Amino acid sequence: MASKTHPKQAASDFGTITPTAGATKKEDWIGSQLKKVYDEALSETIPDDMLELLSSLDDPESEEETSDEEIAE
């Protein structure tokens, strides 16, 4: 976060970890932050090309085609 007076300098509290009101220890705070990041990652949508790749890996026909191509080489 840049300072308002010097946009290229970081604010004096940049990088300071301050626990939330419910956290009694920094471990509690770290745990809640990790849970927050994990929950955000779970809520993201999977791109269509990734879904296609995953489905092609699960498709037994694509495995047969791959093994046939490997044998031909």
PyMOL Python script that loads the backbone (N, CA, C, O; Angstrom):
from pymol import cmd

cmd.read_pdbstr("""\
ATOM      1  N   MET A   1       0.848  -1.163   0.000  1.00  0.00           N
ATOM      2  CA  MET A   1       0.000   0.000   0.000  1.00  0.00           C
ATOM      3  C   MET A   1       0.893   1.226   0.000  1.00  0.00           C
ATOM      4  O   MET A   1       1.792   1.340   0.833  1.00  0.00           O
ATOM      5  N   ALA A   2       0.661   2.119  -0.903  1.00  0.00           N
ATOM      6  CA  ALA A   2       1.495   3.304  -1.033  1.00  0.00           C
ATOM      7  C   ALA A   2       1.002   4.404  -0.109  1.00  0.00           C
ATOM      8  O   ALA A   2      -0.190   4.515   0.181  1.00  0.00           O
ATOM      9  N   SER A   3       1.928   5.197   0.335  1.00  0.00           N
ATOM     10  CA  SER A   3       1.597   6.339   1.187  1.00  0.00           C
ATOM     11  C   SER A   3       0.935   7.420   0.341  1.00  0.00           C
ATOM     12  O   SER A   3       1.218   7.526  -0.853  1.00  0.00           O
ATOM     13  N   LYS A   4       0.064   8.218   0.936  1.00  0.00           N
ATOM     14  CA  LYS A   4      -0.626   9.263   0.186  1.00  0.00           C
ATOM     15  C   LYS A   4       0.315  10.409  -0.158  1.00  0.00           C
ATOM     16  O   LYS A   4       0.123  11.079  -1.173  1.00  0.00           O
ATOM     17  N   THR A   5       1.334  10.647   0.676  1.00  0.00           N
ATOM     18  CA  THR A   5       2.240  11.750   0.403  1.00  0.00           C
ATOM     19  C   THR A   5       3.329  11.358  -0.587  1.00  0.00           C
ATOM     20  O   THR A   5       3.763  12.188  -1.386  1.00  0.00           O
ATOM     21  N   HIS A   6       3.769  10.126  -0.547  1.00  0.00           N
ATOM     22  CA  HIS A   6       4.796   9.624  -1.470  1.00  0.00           C
ATOM     23  C   HIS A   6       4.290   8.333  -2.094  1.00  0.00           C
ATOM     24  O   HIS A   6       4.413   7.270  -1.486  1.00  0.00           O
ATOM     25  N   PRO A   7       3.723   8.401  -3.298  1.00  0.00           N
ATOM     26  CA  PRO A   7       3.100   7.215  -3.888  1.00  0.00           C
ATOM     27  C   PRO A   7       4.043   6.041  -4.112  1.00  0.00           C
ATOM     28  O   PRO A   7       3.578   4.904  -4.188  1.00  0.00           O
ATOM     29  N   LYS A   8       5.349   6.270  -4.222  1.00  0.00           N
ATOM     30  CA  LYS A   8       6.260   5.165  -4.476  1.00  0.00           C
ATOM     31  C   LYS A   8       6.804   4.552  -3.196  1.00  0.00           C
ATOM     32  O   LYS A   8       7.513   3.548  -3.256  1.00  0.00           O
ATOM     33  N   GLN A   9       6.491   5.131  -2.029  1.00  0.00           N
ATOM     34  CA  GLN A   9       6.952   4.586  -0.763  1.00  0.00           C
ATOM     35  C   GLN A   9       5.812   3.838  -0.085  1.00  0.00           C
ATOM     36  O   GLN A   9       4.650   4.234  -0.178  1.00  0.00           O
ATOM     37  N   ALA A  10       6.160   2.754   0.597  1.00  0.00           N
ATOM     38  CA  ALA A  10       5.157   1.985   1.316  1.00  0.00           C
ATOM     39  C   ALA A  10       4.750   2.717   2.589  1.00  0.00           C
ATOM     40  O   ALA A  10       5.534   3.476   3.158  1.00  0.00           O
ATOM     41  N   ALA A  11       3.531   2.485   3.023  1.00  0.00           N
ATOM     42  CA  ALA A  11       3.059   3.090   4.268  1.00  0.00           C
ATOM     43  C   ALA A  11       3.851   2.528   5.439  1.00  0.00           C
ATOM     44  O   ALA A  11       4.400   1.430   5.351  1.00  0.00           O
ATOM     45  N   SER A  12       3.911   3.271   6.528  1.00  0.00           N
ATOM     46  CA  SER A  12       4.713   2.849   7.678  1.00  0.00           C
ATOM     47  C   SER A  12       4.186   1.574   8.315  1.00  0.00           C
ATOM     48  O   SER A  12       4.957   0.854   8.950  1.00  0.00           O
ATOM     49  N   ASP A  13       2.897   1.268   8.169  1.00  0.00           N
ATOM     50  CA  ASP A  13       2.331   0.052   8.753  1.00  0.00           C
ATOM     51  C   ASP A  13       2.230  -1.092   7.738  1.00  0.00           C
ATOM     52  O   ASP A  13       1.584  -2.105   8.007  1.00  0.00           O
ATOM     53  N   PHE A  14       2.860  -0.933   6.584  1.00  0.00           N
ATOM     54  CA  PHE A  14       2.807  -1.955   5.542  1.00  0.00           C
ATOM     55  C   PHE A  14       3.467  -3.241   6.037  1.00  0.00           C
ATOM     56  O   PHE A  14       4.601  -3.206   6.514  1.00  0.00           O
ATOM     57  N   GLY A  15       2.777  -4.364   5.929  1.00  0.00           N
ATOM     58  CA  GLY A  15       3.313  -5.657   6.337  1.00  0.00           C
ATOM     59  C   GLY A  15       3.097  -5.968   7.802  1.00  0.00           C
ATOM     60  O   GLY A  15       3.482  -7.043   8.260  1.00  0.00           O
ATOM     61  N   THR A  16       2.496  -5.064   8.547  1.00  0.00           N
ATOM     62  CA  THR A  16       2.245  -5.291   9.963  1.00  0.00           C
ATOM     63  C   THR A  16       1.014  -6.167  10.119  1.00  0.00           C
ATOM     64  O   THR A  16      -0.034  -5.894   9.535  1.00  0.00           O
ATOM     65  N   ILE A  17       1.151  -7.216  10.908  1.00  0.00           N
ATOM     66  CA  ILE A  17       0.041  -8.122  11.150  1.00  0.00           C
ATOM     67  C   ILE A  17      -0.673  -7.688  12.423  1.00  0.00           C
ATOM     68  O   ILE A  17      -0.073  -7.611  13.496  1.00  0.00           O
ATOM     69  N   THR A  18      -1.950  -7.409  12.284  1.00  0.00           N
ATOM     70  CA  THR A  18      -2.751  -7.045  13.443  1.00  0.00           C
ATOM     71  C   THR A  18      -3.913  -8.017  13.544  1.00  0.00           C
ATOM     72  O   THR A  18      -4.737  -8.087  12.632  1.00  0.00           O
ATOM     73  N   PRO A  19      -3.996  -8.776  14.646  1.00  0.00           N
ATOM     74  CA  PRO A  19      -5.075  -9.749  14.804  1.00  0.00           C
ATOM     75  C   PRO A  19      -6.445  -9.084  14.832  1.00  0.00           C
ATOM     76  O   PRO A  19      -6.586  -7.945  15.276  1.00  0.00           O
ATOM     77  N   THR A  20      -7.446  -9.806  14.356  1.00  0.00           N
ATOM     78  CA  THR A  20      -8.810  -9.300  14.403  1.00  0.00           C
ATOM     79  C   THR A  20      -9.335  -9.377  15.829  1.00  0.00           C
ATOM     80  O   THR A  20      -8.688  -9.960  16.698  1.00  0.00           O
ATOM     81  N   ALA A  21     -10.484  -8.802  16.072  1.00  0.00           N
ATOM     82  CA  ALA A  21     -11.029  -8.720  17.422  1.00  0.00           C
ATOM     83  C   ALA A  21     -11.258 -10.098  18.041  1.00  0.00           C
ATOM     84  O   ALA A  21     -11.076 -10.259  19.248  1.00  0.00           O
ATOM     85  N   GLY A  22     -11.653 -11.102  17.243  1.00  0.00           N
ATOM     86  CA  GLY A  22     -11.953 -12.423  17.787  1.00  0.00           C
ATOM     87  C   GLY A  22     -10.735 -13.287  18.043  1.00  0.00           C
ATOM     88  O   GLY A  22     -10.840 -14.293  18.744  1.00  0.00           O
ATOM     89  N   ALA A  23      -9.591 -12.930  17.501  1.00  0.00           N
ATOM     90  CA  ALA A  23      -8.396 -13.752  17.648  1.00  0.00           C
ATOM     91  C   ALA A  23      -7.654 -13.383  18.930  1.00  0.00           C
ATOM     92  O   ALA A  23      -7.386 -12.211  19.193  1.00  0.00           O
ATOM     93  N   THR A  24      -7.329 -14.400  19.718  1.00  0.00           N
ATOM     94  CA  THR A  24      -6.598 -14.136  20.953  1.00  0.00           C
ATOM     95  C   THR A  24      -5.102 -14.318  20.774  1.00  0.00           C
ATOM     96  O   THR A  24      -4.311 -13.725  21.509  1.00  0.00           O
ATOM     97  N   LYS A  25      -4.714 -15.117  19.822  1.00  0.00           N
ATOM     98  CA  LYS A  25      -3.302 -15.375  19.564  1.00  0.00           C
ATOM     99  C   LYS A  25      -3.027 -15.176  18.083  1.00  0.00           C
ATOM    100  O   LYS A  25      -3.942 -15.196  17.260  1.00  0.00           O
ATOM    101  N   LYS A  26      -1.768 -14.986  17.757  1.00  0.00           N
ATOM    102  CA  LYS A  26      -1.454 -14.835  16.334  1.00  0.00           C
ATOM    103  C   LYS A  26      -1.716 -16.128  15.574  1.00  0.00           C
ATOM    104  O   LYS A  26      -2.002 -16.090  14.378  1.00  0.00           O
ATOM    105  N   GLU A  27      -1.620 -17.296  16.261  1.00  0.00           N
ATOM    106  CA  GLU A  27      -1.930 -18.568  15.600  1.00  0.00           C
ATOM    107  C   GLU A  27      -3.405 -18.620  15.197  1.00  0.00           C
ATOM    108  O   GLU A  27      -3.753 -19.132  14.134  1.00  0.00           O
ATOM    109  N   ASP A  28      -4.269 -18.079  16.070  1.00  0.00           N
ATOM    110  CA  ASP A  28      -5.695 -18.018  15.731  1.00  0.00           C
ATOM    111  C   ASP A  28      -5.916 -17.130  14.510  1.00  0.00           C
ATOM    112  O   ASP A  28      -6.703 -17.453  13.621  1.00  0.00           O
ATOM    113  N   TRP A  29      -5.214 -16.020  14.487  1.00  0.00           N
ATOM    114  CA  TRP A  29      -5.354 -15.084  13.380  1.00  0.00           C
ATOM    115  C   TRP A  29      -4.853 -15.719  12.087  1.00  0.00           C
ATOM    116  O   TRP A  29      -5.498 -15.608  11.044  1.00  0.00           O
ATOM    117  N   ILE A  30      -3.706 -16.382  12.159  1.00  0.00           N
ATOM    118  CA  ILE A  30      -3.149 -17.039  10.968  1.00  0.00           C
ATOM    119  C   ILE A  30      -4.113 -18.121  10.484  1.00  0.00           C
ATOM    120  O   ILE A  30      -4.353 -18.252   9.284  1.00  0.00           O
ATOM    121  N   GLY A  31      -4.662 -18.891  11.416  1.00  0.00           N
ATOM    122  CA  GLY A  31      -5.617 -19.931  11.045  1.00  0.00           C
ATOM    123  C   GLY A  31      -6.845 -19.371  10.364  1.00  0.00           C
ATOM    124  O   GLY A  31      -7.322 -19.930   9.377  1.00  0.00           O
ATOM    125  N   SER A  32      -7.355 -18.277  10.881  1.00  0.00           N
ATOM    126  CA  SER A  32      -8.546 -17.682  10.261  1.00  0.00           C
ATOM    127  C   SER A  32      -8.230 -17.108   8.888  1.00  0.00           C
ATOM    128  O   SER A  32      -9.061 -17.170   7.983  1.00  0.00           O
ATOM    129  N   GLN A  33      -7.026 -16.548   8.726  1.00  0.00           N
ATOM    130  CA  GLN A  33      -6.634 -16.023   7.413  1.00  0.00           C
ATOM    131  C   GLN A  33      -6.455 -17.149   6.402  1.00  0.00           C
ATOM    132  O   GLN A  33      -6.856 -17.013   5.246  1.00  0.00           O
ATOM    133  N   LEU A  34      -5.855 -18.263   6.830  1.00  0.00           N
ATOM    134  CA  LEU A  34      -5.699 -19.412   5.931  1.00  0.00           C
ATOM    135  C   LEU A  34      -7.056 -19.973   5.527  1.00  0.00           C
ATOM    136  O   LEU A  34      -7.260 -20.334   4.368  1.00  0.00           O
ATOM    137  N   LYS A  35      -7.984 -20.047   6.478  1.00  0.00           N
ATOM    138  CA  LYS A  35      -9.328 -20.526   6.163  1.00  0.00           C
ATOM    139  C   LYS A  35     -10.007 -19.591   5.164  1.00  0.00           C
ATOM    140  O   LYS A  35     -10.696 -20.047   4.251  1.00  0.00           O
ATOM    141  N   LYS A  36      -9.816 -18.309   5.335  1.00  0.00           N
ATOM    142  CA  LYS A  36     -10.407 -17.330   4.427  1.00  0.00           C
ATOM    143  C   LYS A  36      -9.884 -17.523   3.002  1.00  0.00           C
ATOM    144  O   LYS A  36     -10.660 -17.521   2.047  1.00  0.00           O
ATOM    145  N   VAL A  37      -8.569 -17.688   2.863  1.00  0.00           N
ATOM    146  CA  VAL A  37      -7.968 -17.894   1.536  1.00  0.00           C
ATOM    147  C   VAL A  37      -8.457 -19.205   0.928  1.00  0.00           C
ATOM    148  O   VAL A  37      -8.772 -19.263  -0.261  1.00  0.00           O
ATOM    149  N   TYR A  38      -8.521 -20.261   1.747  1.00  0.00           N
ATOM    150  CA  TYR A  38      -8.986 -21.557   1.277  1.00  0.00           C
ATOM    151  C   TYR A  38     -10.434 -21.474   0.795  1.00  0.00           C
ATOM    152  O   TYR A  38     -10.770 -21.995  -0.268  1.00  0.00           O
ATOM    153  N   ASP A  39     -11.283 -20.821   1.580  1.00  0.00           N
ATOM    154  CA  ASP A  39     -12.691 -20.670   1.198  1.00  0.00           C
ATOM    155  C   ASP A  39     -12.843 -19.874  -0.089  1.00  0.00           C
ATOM    156  O   ASP A  39     -13.692 -20.194  -0.921  1.00  0.00           O
ATOM    157  N   GLU A  40     -12.022 -18.834  -0.259  1.00  0.00           N
ATOM    158  CA  GLU A  40     -12.070 -18.052  -1.493  1.00  0.00           C
ATOM    159  C   GLU A  40     -11.657 -18.899  -2.684  1.00  0.00           C
ATOM    160  O   GLU A  40     -12.256 -18.798  -3.755  1.00  0.00           O
ATOM    161  N   ALA A  41     -10.633 -19.738  -2.509  1.00  0.00           N
ATOM    162  CA  ALA A  41     -10.169 -20.593  -3.606  1.00  0.00           C
ATOM    163  C   ALA A  41     -11.239 -21.612  -3.982  1.00  0.00           C
ATOM    164  O   ALA A  41     -11.418 -21.920  -5.160  1.00  0.00           O
ATOM    165  N   LEU A  42     -11.952 -22.137  -2.985  1.00  0.00           N
ATOM    166  CA  LEU A  42     -13.009 -23.105  -3.273  1.00  0.00           C
ATOM    167  C   LEU A  42     -14.179 -22.482  -4.016  1.00  0.00           C
ATOM    168  O   LEU A  42     -14.862 -23.163  -4.781  1.00  0.00           O
ATOM    169  N   SER A  43     -14.415 -21.201  -3.800  1.00  0.00           N
ATOM    170  CA  SER A  43     -15.560 -20.555  -4.428  1.00  0.00           C
ATOM    171  C   SER A  43     -15.276 -20.096  -5.860  1.00  0.00           C
ATOM    172  O   SER A  43     -16.195 -19.678  -6.565  1.00  0.00           O
ATOM    173  N   GLU A  44     -14.018 -20.169  -6.296  1.00  0.00           N
ATOM    174  CA  GLU A  44     -13.685 -19.757  -7.658  1.00  0.00           C
ATOM    175  C   GLU A  44     -14.211 -20.777  -8.661  1.00  0.00           C
ATOM    176  O   GLU A  44     -14.268 -21.973  -8.377  1.00  0.00           O
ATOM    177  N   THR A  45     -14.591 -20.290  -9.828  1.00  0.00           N
ATOM    178  CA  THR A  45     -15.058 -21.202 -10.867  1.00  0.00           C
ATOM    179  C   THR A  45     -13.866 -21.810 -11.592  1.00  0.00           C
ATOM    180  O   THR A  45     -12.795 -21.209 -11.678  1.00  0.00           O
ATOM    181  N   ILE A  46     -14.076 -23.009 -12.109  1.00  0.00           N
ATOM    182  CA  ILE A  46     -13.027 -23.696 -12.862  1.00  0.00           C
ATOM    183  C   ILE A  46     -13.184 -23.304 -14.326  1.00  0.00           C
ATOM    184  O   ILE A  46     -14.279 -23.417 -14.877  1.00  0.00           O
ATOM    185  N   PRO A  47     -12.094 -22.838 -14.974  1.00  0.00           N
ATOM    186  CA  PRO A  47     -12.187 -22.439 -16.387  1.00  0.00           C
ATOM    187  C   PRO A  47     -12.597 -23.616 -17.275  1.00  0.00           C
ATOM    188  O   PRO A  47     -12.290 -24.771 -16.980  1.00  0.00           O
ATOM    189  N   ASP A  48     -13.298 -23.299 -18.368  1.00  0.00           N
ATOM    190  CA  ASP A  48     -13.802 -24.327 -19.279  1.00  0.00           C
ATOM    191  C   ASP A  48     -12.688 -25.190 -19.856  1.00  0.00           C
ATOM    192  O   ASP A  48     -12.851 -26.403 -19.984  1.00  0.00           O
ATOM    193  N   ASP A  49     -11.552 -24.576 -20.207  1.00  0.00           N
ATOM    194  CA  ASP A  49     -10.470 -25.377 -20.789  1.00  0.00           C
ATOM    195  C   ASP A  49      -9.899 -26.358 -19.777  1.00  0.00           C
ATOM    196  O   ASP A  49      -9.460 -27.444 -20.154  1.00  0.00           O
ATOM    197  N   MET A  50      -9.896 -25.992 -18.491  1.00  0.00           N
ATOM    198  CA  MET A  50      -9.422 -26.910 -17.466  1.00  0.00           C
ATOM    199  C   MET A  50     -10.405 -28.062 -17.295  1.00  0.00           C
ATOM    200  O   MET A  50      -9.991 -29.207 -17.116  1.00  0.00           O
ATOM    201  N   LEU A  51     -11.700 -27.770 -17.347  1.00  0.00           N
ATOM    202  CA  LEU A  51     -12.709 -28.826 -17.260  1.00  0.00           C
ATOM    203  C   LEU A  51     -12.595 -29.796 -18.433  1.00  0.00           C
ATOM    204  O   LEU A  51     -12.742 -31.005 -18.255  1.00  0.00           O
ATOM    205  N   GLU A  52     -12.334 -29.268 -19.638  1.00  0.00           N
ATOM    206  CA  GLU A  52     -12.152 -30.128 -20.811  1.00  0.00           C
ATOM    207  C   GLU A  52     -10.934 -31.030 -20.649  1.00  0.00           C
ATOM    208  O   GLU A  52     -10.974 -32.211 -20.995  1.00  0.00           O
ATOM    209  N   LEU A  53      -9.862 -30.468 -20.124  1.00  0.00           N
ATOM    210  CA  LEU A  53      -8.651 -31.255 -19.901  1.00  0.00           C
ATOM    211  C   LEU A  53      -8.919 -32.361 -18.891  1.00  0.00           C
ATOM    212  O   LEU A  53      -8.520 -33.506 -19.106  1.00  0.00           O
ATOM    213  N   LEU A  54      -9.580 -32.039 -17.808  1.00  0.00           N
ATOM    214  CA  LEU A  54      -9.883 -33.037 -16.787  1.00  0.00           C
ATOM    215  C   LEU A  54     -10.797 -34.126 -17.328  1.00  0.00           C
ATOM    216  O   LEU A  54     -10.607 -35.303 -17.022  1.00  0.00           O
ATOM    217  N   SER A  55     -11.786 -33.744 -18.129  1.00  0.00           N
ATOM    218  CA  SER A  55     -12.691 -34.750 -18.685  1.00  0.00           C
ATOM    219  C   SER A  55     -11.969 -35.638 -19.697  1.00  0.00           C
ATOM    220  O   SER A  55     -12.267 -36.828 -19.799  1.00  0.00           O
ATOM    221  N   SER A  56     -11.027 -35.072 -20.444  1.00  0.00           N
ATOM    222  CA  SER A  56     -10.283 -35.901 -21.398  1.00  0.00           C
ATOM    223  C   SER A  56      -9.354 -36.877 -20.677  1.00  0.00           C
ATOM    224  O   SER A  56      -9.079 -37.963 -21.187  1.00  0.00           O
ATOM    225  N   LEU A  57      -8.878 -36.500 -19.513  1.00  0.00           N
ATOM    226  CA  LEU A  57      -8.041 -37.407 -18.732  1.00  0.00           C
ATOM    227  C   LEU A  57      -8.855 -38.540 -18.128  1.00  0.00           C
ATOM    228  O   LEU A  57      -8.343 -39.642 -17.931  1.00  0.00           O
ATOM    229  N   ASP A  58     -10.124 -38.271 -17.834  1.00  0.00           N
ATOM    230  CA  ASP A  58     -11.007 -39.293 -17.268  1.00  0.00           C
ATOM    231  C   ASP A  58     -11.602 -40.204 -18.333  1.00  0.00           C
ATOM    232  O   ASP A  58     -12.083 -41.288 -18.004  1.00  0.00           O
ATOM    233  N   ASP A  59     -11.584 -39.799 -19.594  1.00  0.00           N
ATOM    234  CA  ASP A  59     -12.215 -40.536 -20.685  1.00  0.00           C
ATOM    235  C   ASP A  59     -11.353 -41.740 -21.062  1.00  0.00           C
ATOM    236  O   ASP A  59     -10.210 -41.559 -21.480  1.00  0.00           O
ATOM    237  N   PRO A  60     -11.872 -42.971 -20.925  1.00  0.00           N
ATOM    238  CA  PRO A  60     -11.074 -44.161 -21.258  1.00  0.00           C
ATOM    239  C   PRO A  60     -10.729 -44.248 -22.744  1.00  0.00           C
ATOM    240  O   PRO A  60      -9.703 -44.830 -23.096  1.00  0.00           O
ATOM    241  N   GLU A  61     -11.568 -43.678 -23.634  1.00  0.00           N
ATOM    242  CA  GLU A  61     -11.265 -43.718 -25.063  1.00  0.00           C
ATOM    243  C   GLU A  61     -10.010 -42.925 -25.378  1.00  0.00           C
ATOM    244  O   GLU A  61      -9.227 -43.324 -26.240  1.00  0.00           O
ATOM    245  N   SER A  62      -9.807 -41.812 -24.695  1.00  0.00           N
ATOM    246  CA  SER A  62      -8.625 -41.005 -24.967  1.00  0.00           C
ATOM    247  C   SER A  62      -7.370 -41.742 -24.522  1.00  0.00           C
ATOM    248  O   SER A  62      -6.304 -41.546 -25.105  1.00  0.00           O
ATOM    249  N   GLU A  63      -7.477 -42.591 -23.490  1.00  0.00           N
ATOM    250  CA  GLU A  63      -6.321 -43.380 -23.054  1.00  0.00           C
ATOM    251  C   GLU A  63      -5.952 -44.401 -24.122  1.00  0.00           C
ATOM    252  O   GLU A  63      -4.771 -44.627 -24.386  1.00  0.00           O
ATOM    253  N   GLU A  64      -6.973 -45.028 -24.747  1.00  0.00           N
ATOM    254  CA  GLU A  64      -6.708 -46.008 -25.797  1.00  0.00           C
ATOM    255  C   GLU A  64      -6.062 -45.344 -27.000  1.00  0.00           C
ATOM    256  O   GLU A  64      -5.134 -45.899 -27.589  1.00  0.00           O
ATOM    257  N   GLU A  65      -6.542 -44.155 -27.373  1.00  0.00           N
ATOM    258  CA  GLU A  65      -5.971 -43.438 -28.503  1.00  0.00           C
ATOM    259  C   GLU A  65      -4.534 -43.079 -28.227  1.00  0.00           C
ATOM    260  O   GLU A  65      -3.688 -43.198 -29.113  1.00  0.00           O
ATOM    261  N   THR A  66      -4.236 -42.642 -27.019  1.00  0.00           N
ATOM    262  CA  THR A  66      -2.872 -42.264 -26.656  1.00  0.00           C
ATOM    263  C   THR A  66      -1.960 -43.482 -26.715  1.00  0.00           C
ATOM    264  O   THR A  66      -0.845 -43.389 -27.230  1.00  0.00           O
ATOM    265  N   SER A  67      -2.411 -44.627 -26.197  1.00  0.00           N
ATOM    266  CA  SER A  67      -1.559 -45.806 -26.207  1.00  0.00           C
ATOM    267  C   SER A  67      -1.353 -46.305 -27.645  1.00  0.00           C
ATOM    268  O   SER A  67      -0.274 -46.803 -27.967  1.00  0.00           O
ATOM    269  N   ASP A  68      -2.366 -46.182 -28.513  1.00  0.00           N
ATOM    270  CA  ASP A  68      -2.208 -46.552 -29.912  1.00  0.00           C
ATOM    271  C   ASP A  68      -1.191 -45.658 -30.611  1.00  0.00           C
ATOM    272  O   ASP A  68      -0.387 -46.131 -31.415  1.00  0.00           O
ATOM    273  N   GLU A  69      -1.231 -44.363 -30.301  1.00  0.00           N
ATOM    274  CA  GLU A  69      -0.275 -43.430 -30.902  1.00  0.00           C
ATOM    275  C   GLU A  69       1.145 -43.737 -30.417  1.00  0.00           C
ATOM    276  O   GLU A  69       2.096 -43.647 -31.192  1.00  0.00           O
ATOM    277  N   GLU A  70       1.291 -44.099 -29.141  1.00  0.00           N
ATOM    278  CA  GLU A  70       2.608 -44.405 -28.616  1.00  0.00           C
ATOM    279  C   GLU A  70       3.181 -45.668 -29.263  1.00  0.00           C
ATOM    280  O   GLU A  70       4.382 -45.755 -29.516  1.00  0.00           O
ATOM    281  N   ILE A  71       2.313 -46.636 -29.524  1.00  0.00           N
ATOM    282  CA  ILE A  71       2.752 -47.896 -30.152  1.00  0.00           C
ATOM    283  C   ILE A  71       3.204 -47.621 -31.579  1.00  0.00           C
ATOM    284  O   ILE A  71       4.188 -48.208 -32.028  1.00  0.00           O
ATOM    285  N   ALA A  72       2.508 -46.742 -32.310  1.00  0.00           N
ATOM    286  CA  ALA A  72       2.833 -46.428 -33.690  1.00  0.00           C
ATOM    287  C   ALA A  72       4.198 -45.761 -33.802  1.00  0.00           C
ATOM    288  O   ALA A  72       4.854 -45.884 -34.836  1.00  0.00           O
ATOM    289  N   GLU A  73       4.636 -45.065 -32.774  1.00  0.00           N
ATOM    290  CA  GLU A  73       5.922 -44.376 -32.835  1.00  0.00           C
ATOM    291  C   GLU A  73       7.006 -45.340 -32.666  1.00  0.00           C
ATOM    292  O   GLU A  73       8.178 -44.962 -32.686  1.00  0.00           O
TER     293      GLU A  73
END
""", "prot")
cmd.dss("prot")
cmd.show_as("cartoon", "prot")
cmd.util.cbc("prot")
cmd.orient("prot")
